[in-house]
């Protein structure tokens, strides 16, 4: 196959995939099949399990920071805790945005 033809086939394939993927822009607003799973995972991440994981990450980071005489692992624990708090809301906002 010539280089020009393979480039044309690749370009056509990419265009087709992008065209088919454009229809999934409303994927976060429909489909109740996974509502129970979504609610369970969201409750875990924002509830006591998520808080416990965030606190454990900070304590582990602080312990490693004390052992290495460096505050960076403790800061990593704080960043992880912030991600546990804010990322579920950010993901929910992104997935339910209607274009």
N, C-alpha and C positions, 0 to 999 in steps of 0.2 A: 504494500500500500504506500502510495507516495506521501510525502510529508504534508503537502497541502491538503490532501484528502483526509489524512488522520487529524489534522487540525480542525477541519470543517466538521468531522464527526464528533470530536471532543467538544467543540463549541455548541453544536446542536444538542448534544447530551446535557451539557451544563445548563443551557437555556431551558430545556424541557424539565429538568429537575427543579430549577428555580421557579418555573411557572406552576408546577404542581405543588411546591412547598408554599406558595403564596396563599393558597386557600386555607391554611391552618392558622391564620391570624386571629381567629375567634376561638381557638382551641381551649382557652381558659374559662369560657363563659357557658359552655354546653356540656352535656354528658353527666348524668347523675350516677353513673355506674361506679365511679371512684370516689364519690362524695364521702363515704364512710372512712375509706382509707386516708383521704386527704385530711379529714377532721381529726382522725386519730394521730397522724404524724404531726399535724400542726399543734395539737394539744401536748404531745410529747415534747416538741421542740420549745414551745413557749411556756410549758407548765413546769412542774417540779423536776421532771427528768432533765429538761434542758437547763434549768437553773443549777441542778446538781452537777451536770457535766461541765458547765461553765465554771463553777466554783472549784471543782476538782482540777480543771485545767489550770486555773490560777494557782492553786496550792502546789500542784506539781511543778509549774513553771517557777514559782517562788523557791521551792526546795532545790531545784536544779540551779537556780540563780545564786542561792546561798552557797551551794557546793562549788560553783565555779567563780564565785565572787564577781558576778555580772548581773545587772538588772535586766538584760535582754530577754531571758526566758520568762521572767515574770511579766514583762510587757507583752510577750507573745500570748501568755495566758489571758491577759486583759483584752487583747485584740480578739482572741477566740471567743471570750465571753461577750464582747460587743457584737460579734457576728451571730452568736446564738440568739441575741435579743432582737437585732434589726433585720437580719436577712429573711426570715419568714415573711415579714410585712413587705419587704421590697419585692420578693418573688411573687407574692400575691398581687401586688400592684402591677407588676409587669405582665403577669399572665391574664389579668382581668381587664387590661387596657384594651379598648376597642379602637381600631385604626380606621 
